[in-house]
Amino acid sequence: MSLLLNRTTAPQLIRFFDHCFKQGVLDACERGNDIDVKEFLEDKKESWDFGTILEPSDYDWHAFRYWVYWLARKRGMKSLAENYFFRIRVKNYIWCALPYCMRFYLMGIEEWLRYPNPVGIELFKATPRIHWDPNEEVKTITKPDIISYLHEFEFQFKKVPIEQKIISDAAMTGFVQALFDLTRQYVTGSKDEDI
């Protein structure tokens, strides 16, 4: 097991994926032009490139690593920023947190496009782990949900043509498995309140 992905950082990453989702909703709301937002979403879902809707150009993985580092600090997760994202130096299964962060960010953008209405955005900002749907009752995103989304993204990545892959399937699968193993007690519900 890597020194970076451990029993401290793994539960923090589970929480952080929710922040990436939330940032996708907020950035799409701020961008305002749903045509631009839709084009960005379609491009990034297809290409697996890094970027944010508020920046016009693609990020390389180093720039995206700094973006998630900034987001983690902004969300009060300084320990995760310093002890995980700041220390990623090479592409291995630890690095795979980055494309998964991007997938959760895109999921937030996609959810905004389903309900592009700024009514309720302040409540959404202030409430952790909820889906964006101002027309319905609040739907909580649970930790098992997040693991399930990771498996779904992993499956999507396996269908990417080999020449488009940013890293190996084995690395992406290894990351999800390690994260699940390190947080099993939480995602099965026995210590759900601790994360």
C-alpha positions in Angstrom: 0.0 0.0 0.0 1.3 3.5 -0.8 2.4 5.8 2.0 0.1 8.5 0.4 -3.1 6.4 0.2 -3.7 5.2 3.7 -6.3 4.9 6.4 -6.2 8.7 6.9 -6.2 10.0 3.3 -8.6 7.4 1.9 -11.7 8.6 3.9 -10.7 12.2 3.2 -10.7 11.4 -0.6 -14.2 10.0 -0.3 -15.3 13.3 1.2 -13.3 15.3 -1.3 -15.0 13.7 -4.3 -18.2 15.2 -3.0 -16.5 18.6 -3.1 -15.5 18.1 -6.7 -19.1 17.3 -7.6 -20.3 20.4 -5.8 -17.7 22.6 -7.5 -18.9 21.3 -10.9 -22.4 22.5 -10.1 -21.2 25.8 -8.8 -18.9 26.5 -11.7 -21.6 25.6 -14.2 -24.0 28.0 -12.5 -21.3 30.7 -12.5 -20.5 30.2 -16.2 -24.1 30.8 -17.0 -24.0 29.9 -20.7 -25.4 26.4 -20.9 -24.3 25.9 -24.5 -20.6 26.4 -23.4 -21.2 24.2 -20.4 -22.6 21.4 -22.5 -19.8 21.6 -25.0 -17.2 21.5 -22.2 -19.0 18.5 -20.7 -19.2 16.5 -23.9 -15.6 17.2 -24.8 -14.2 16.2 -21.4 -16.3 13.1 -21.0 -15.1 11.9 -24.3 -11.5 12.8 -24.1 -10.7 12.3 -20.4 -8.7 15.6 -20.6 -8.4 17.8 -17.5 -9.9 21.3 -17.2 -12.5 23.4 -15.5 -15.4 25.2 -17.1 -14.2 28.6 -15.8 -10.8 28.3 -17.7 -10.9 28.3 -21.5 -7.9 25.9 -22.1 -7.2 22.3 -21.1 -5.0 21.6 -18.1 -2.2 19.1 -18.2 -2.2 16.8 -15.2 0.2 19.0 -13.2 -2.0 22.0 -13.5 -5.1 20.0 -12.6 -3.2 18.6 -9.6 -2.7 22.2 -8.4 -6.4 22.9 -9.0 -7.5 20.0 -6.8 -4.8 21.1 -4.2 -6.4 24.6 -4.2 -9.9 23.2 -3.9 -8.9 20.9 -1.0 -7.4 23.8 0.9 -10.5 26.0 0.0 -12.7 23.3 1.5 -10.8 23.1 4.7 -9.0 19.9 3.8 -5.4 21.2 4.2 -4.1 17.8 5.4 -5.3 16.1 2.2 -4.0 18.9 0.1 -0.5 18.7 1.6 -0.2 15.0 2.3 -1.7 13.7 -0.9 -2.2 16.0 -3.8 0.9 18.1 -3.2 3.0 14.9 -3.1 1.8 13.3 -6.4 4.8 13.3 -8.7 4.4 10.4 -11.1 1.7 8.6 -12.9 0.8 5.5 -10.9 -2.3 4.3 -9.2 -2.1 7.1 -6.6 -2.3 9.6 -9.5 -5.6 8.1 -10.4 -7.3 10.2 -7.9 -7.0 13.1 -10.4 -9.1 11.6 -13.2 -11.7 10.5 -10.7 -11.8 14.0 -9.3 -12.4 15.2 -12.8 -15.2 12.7 -13.3 -17.0 13.9 -10.1 -16.5 17.5 -11.3 -18.2 16.6 -14.6 -21.0 14.8 -12.8 -21.7 18.1 -11.0 -21.8 19.9 -14.3 -24.1 17.3 -15.8 -26.5 17.6 -12.9 -26.5 21.4 -13.3 -27.5 21.0 -17.0 -30.5 18.8 -15.9 -31.7 21.6 -13.5 -30.2 24.9 -14.7 -31.9 27.1 -12.1 -30.0 29.2 -9.5 -32.8 29.1 -7.1 -31.6 27.1 -4.1 -27.9 27.4 -4.9 -27.1 29.0 -1.5 -28.6 26.1 0.3 -26.7 23.7 -1.9 -23.4 25.5 -1.2 -24.0 25.2 2.6 -25.1 21.5 2.6 -22.6 18.7 2.3 -23.3 15.6 0.2 -26.6 16.4 -1.6 -27.6 16.0 -5.2 -28.4 19.2 -7.1 -32.1 19.3 -7.8 -33.9 22.4 -6.5 -37.3 21.0 -7.7 -37.2 17.9 -5.5 -36.6 17.1 -1.9 -33.0 16.9 -0.8 -31.2 13.7 -1.9 -28.2 12.7 0.1 -25.1 11.3 -1.6 -23.8 8.5 0.7 -20.3 7.1 0.9 -21.5 3.8 -0.7 -22.9 6.0 -3.5 -19.5 7.5 -4.0 -17.8 4.1 -4.2 -20.5 3.0 -6.7 -19.8 6.1 -8.9 -16.1 5.2 -8.8 -16.8 1.7 -10.1 -19.0 3.2 -12.8 -16.2 5.6 -13.9 -13.7 2.8 -13.8 -16.0 0.8 -16.2 -16.3 3.8 -18.5 -12.5 4.1 -18.6 -12.2 0.5 -19.7 -14.2 1.3 -22.8 -11.8 4.2 -23.9 -9.7 3.3 -27.0 -6.2 2.2 -26.0 -4.6 5.2 -27.8 -6.7 7.6 -25.8 -5.9 6.1 -22.4 -4.2 8.5 -20.0 -3.1 5.6 -17.7 -3.6 1.8 -17.6 -6.8 0.1 -16.7 -5.0 -1.8 -14.0 -3.9 1.5 -12.3 -7.5 2.9 -12.3 -8.8 -0.4 -10.9 -6.1 -0.6 -8.3 -6.9 2.8 -7.0 -10.6 2.1 -6.6 -9.8 -1.3 -4.9 -7.3 0.3 -2.6 -9.7 3.1 -1.7 -12.5 0.6 -1.0 -10.3 -1.7 1.1 -9.1 1.2 3.2 -12.6 2.6 3.8 -14.6 -0.7 3.9 -15.6 -0.2 7.5 -17.1 3.2 6.5 -18.8 2.4 3.2 -20.5 -0.6 4.6 -22.1 1.6 7.2 -20.5 0.4 10.4 -18.7 3.7 11.0 -20.5 6.0 8.6 -20.6 8.9 10.9 -16.8 9.0 11.1 -16.1 10.3 7.6 
